Amino acid sequence: MSRPVPHARAAYPYLHPTPTRWADNDVYGHVNNVTYYAYFDTAVNTYLARAGVLDPQRGAVIGLVVETGCAFFAPASFPDRLSVGVRVAHLGQSSVRYELAVFREAEETACAQGHFIHVYVDRESRRPTALPAELRRALEGLWPGGRP
């Protein structure tokens, strides 16, 4: 398996500002690997909430994470100011694959990048369901270079 190459900041249509916190560092003096997944989740869900397509308490359709991954290229640590880039790599009938990258403030290439897949399900039955039209439109705004 070949090692991924860090992406450029410009490859991501949405950038979410993400300051590091004191608690993000581990005993080795850098942001702990699991913290990157919280950054990813926060960036995606902030985008969806601002687009008006995420209602975690009452929405009929919810996204469940079924797969994640992350590659690390360079350390980040408190008090770095980061941005998390978000883009959509695949949009299915009931699922979406997000690709994400973490950028330190003055750097154009990612210090870490990863992905996660949401499968959208009916809140009550937990069975996969088609993406609502307004959610699909919001996700299309995350395609690199515009709509698919």
Kinemage of the C-alpha trace (Angstrom):
@kinemage 1
@onewidth
@group {chain A} dominant
@subgroup {mainchain}
@vectorlist {calphas} color= white
{ca met a 1} P 0.000 0.000 0.000
{ca ser a 2} L 1.395 3.367 -0.994
{ca arg a 3} L 1.623 6.287 1.414
{ca pro a 4} L -0.836 9.107 0.651
{ca val a 5} L 0.496 12.498 -0.384
{ca pro a 6} L -0.617 15.556 1.618
{ca his a 7} L -3.243 17.621 -0.183
{ca ala a 8} L -3.229 21.369 -0.727
{ca arg a 9} L -5.553 23.704 1.155
{ca ala a 10} L -7.123 24.827 -2.153
{ca ala a 11} L -8.466 21.283 -2.748
{ca tyr a 12} L -11.150 21.776 -0.070
{ca pro a 13} L -14.249 23.912 -0.698
{ca tyr a 14} L -15.005 24.408 3.012
{ca leu a 15} L -12.403 25.303 5.659
{ca his a 16} L -13.445 25.208 9.293
{ca pro a 17} L -11.272 27.180 11.768
{ca thr a 18} L -10.187 24.883 14.589
{ca pro a 19} L -8.017 26.191 17.422
{ca thr a 20} L -6.182 23.544 19.385
{ca arg a 21} L -6.896 23.228 23.098
{ca trp a 22} L -4.502 22.467 25.933
{ca ala a 23} L -6.270 19.127 26.429
{ca asp a 24} L -5.650 18.121 22.784
{ca asn a 25} L -1.943 17.476 23.440
{ca asp a 26} L -0.771 14.111 24.660
{ca val a 27} L 2.271 13.336 26.801
{ca tyr a 28} L 4.483 13.465 23.699
{ca gly a 29} L 3.666 17.156 23.188
{ca his a 30} L 1.507 16.932 20.078
{ca val a 31} L -2.195 16.625 19.283
{ca asn a 32} L -3.252 13.061 20.051
{ca asn a 33} L -4.340 10.979 17.069
{ca val a 34} L -7.918 10.464 18.289
{ca thr a 35} L -8.435 14.226 18.531
{ca tyr a 36} L -8.224 14.545 14.746
{ca tyr a 37} L -11.442 12.528 14.454
{ca ala a 38} L -13.197 15.036 16.725
{ca tyr a 39} L -11.897 17.844 14.495
{ca phe a 40} L -13.294 16.027 11.434
{ca asp a 41} L -16.688 15.429 13.031
{ca thr a 42} L -16.954 19.038 14.224
{ca ala a 43} L -16.059 20.471 10.800
{ca val a 44} L -18.586 18.336 8.904
{ca asn a 45} L -21.404 18.823 11.394
{ca thr a 46} L -20.795 22.577 11.611
{ca tyr a 47} L -21.060 22.799 7.822
{ca leu a 48} L -24.300 20.769 7.836
{ca ala a 49} L -25.805 22.766 10.716
{ca arg a 50} L -24.983 26.092 9.039
{ca ala a 51} L -26.537 24.778 5.807
{ca gly a 52} L -29.716 24.057 7.801
{ca val a 53} L -29.706 20.306 7.094
{ca leu a 54} L -28.665 18.926 10.496
{ca asp a 55} L -31.114 18.664 13.372
{ca pro a 56} L -29.518 16.183 15.800
{ca gln a 57} L -32.472 16.147 18.212
{ca arg a 58} L -35.469 16.037 15.856
{ca gly a 59} L -34.316 15.254 12.309
{ca ala a 60} L -36.062 12.289 10.685
{ca val a 61} L -32.794 11.253 8.992
{ca ile a 62} L -29.473 10.916 10.826
{ca gly a 63} L -25.953 10.144 9.634
{ca leu a 64} L -24.085 7.260 11.235
{ca val a 65} L -20.332 6.921 10.776
{ca val a 66} L -19.491 3.488 9.363
{ca glu a 67} L -15.829 3.972 8.372
{ca thr a 68} L -12.967 6.314 9.243
{ca gly a 69} L -9.281 6.678 8.518
{ca cys a 70} L -6.480 9.198 8.944
{ca ala a 71} L -2.894 9.628 7.730
{ca phe a 72} L -0.463 11.867 9.607
{ca phe a 73} L 2.299 13.866 7.928
{ca ala a 74} L 3.490 16.414 10.508
{ca pro a 75} L 2.608 17.125 14.141
{ca ala a 76} L 0.299 19.849 15.379
{ca ser a 77} L 0.305 20.971 18.994
{ca phe a 78} L -1.243 23.503 21.332
{ca pro a 79} L -1.431 26.483 20.720
{ca asp a 80} L -1.561 25.897 16.932
{ca arg a 81} L -4.460 27.404 15.041
{ca leu a 82} L -5.751 24.903 12.526
{ca ser a 83} L -8.260 24.729 9.707
{ca val a 84} L -10.056 21.547 8.737
{ca gly a 85} L -10.798 21.237 5.036
{ca val a 86} L -13.939 19.337 4.036
{ca arg a 87} L -14.908 17.927 0.648
{ca val a 88} L -17.172 15.184 -0.676
{ca ala a 89} L -15.483 12.370 -2.582
{ca his a 90} L -18.560 10.188 -3.176
{ca leu a 91} L -22.271 10.818 -2.910
{ca gly a 92} L -24.494 7.746 -3.015
{ca gln a 93} L -28.206 7.170 -2.525
{ca ser a 94} L -27.921 6.939 1.276
{ca ser a 95} L -24.243 7.575 1.961
{ca val a 96} L -21.512 10.157 1.609
{ca arg a 97} L -17.742 9.845 1.796
{ca tyr a 98} L -16.109 12.941 3.240
{ca glu a 99} L -12.437 13.668 2.746
{ca leu a 100} L -10.875 15.946 5.334
{ca ala a 101} L -7.516 17.580 5.871
{ca val a 102} L -5.976 19.484 8.770
{ca phe a 103} L -3.854 22.540 7.995
{ca arg a 104} L -1.695 24.544 10.365
{ca glu a 105} L -2.339 28.277 10.101
{ca ala a 106} L 0.391 29.372 7.691
{ca glu a 107} L 0.815 26.108 5.773
{ca glu a 108} L -0.663 25.175 2.415
{ca thr a 109} L -0.259 21.386 2.707
{ca ala a 110} L -2.043 19.134 5.145
{ca cys a 111} L -0.392 17.951 8.344
{ca ala a 112} L -3.036 15.182 8.484
{ca gln a 113} L -5.823 14.015 6.238
{ca gly a 114} L -8.491 11.411 6.413
{ca his a 115} L -11.979 10.357 5.542
{ca phe a 116} L -15.194 9.140 7.005
{ca ile a 117} L -18.366 7.696 5.581
{ca his a 118} L -21.819 8.592 6.809
{ca val a 119} L -24.716 6.270 6.039
{ca tyr a 120} L -27.984 8.119 6.453
{ca val a 121} L -30.699 6.195 8.216
{ca asp a 122} L -34.241 6.725 9.398
{ca arg a 123} L -34.048 7.900 13.019
{ca glu a 124} L -36.648 5.378 14.245
{ca ser a 125} L -35.920 2.223 12.233
{ca arg a 126} L -32.141 2.793 11.829
{ca arg a 127} L -32.482 1.481 8.259
{ca pro a 128} L -30.692 3.238 5.382
{ca thr a 129} L -32.780 5.874 3.653
{ca ala a 130} L -32.341 8.129 0.642
{ca leu a 131} L -30.623 11.455 1.265
{ca pro a 132} L -33.230 14.222 1.487
{ca ala a 133} L -33.016 16.676 -1.444
{ca glu a 134} L -31.904 19.618 0.732
{ca leu a 135} L -29.128 17.516 2.297
{ca arg a 136} L -27.989 16.355 -1.144
{ca arg a 137} L -27.834 19.990 -2.329
{ca ala a 138} L -25.748 20.989 0.710
{ca leu a 139} L -23.380 18.061 0.128
{ca glu a 140} L -23.018 18.944 -3.569
{ca gly a 141} L -21.578 22.273 -2.368
{ca leu a 142} L -18.628 20.302 -0.980
{ca trp a 143} L -17.540 18.815 -4.324
{ca pro a 144} L -14.100 20.099 -5.307
{ca gly a 145} L -14.560 22.424 -8.267
{ca gly a 146} L -18.345 22.625 -7.922
{ca arg a 147} L -21.221 20.222 -8.413
{ca pro a 148} L -20.690 16.614 -9.535
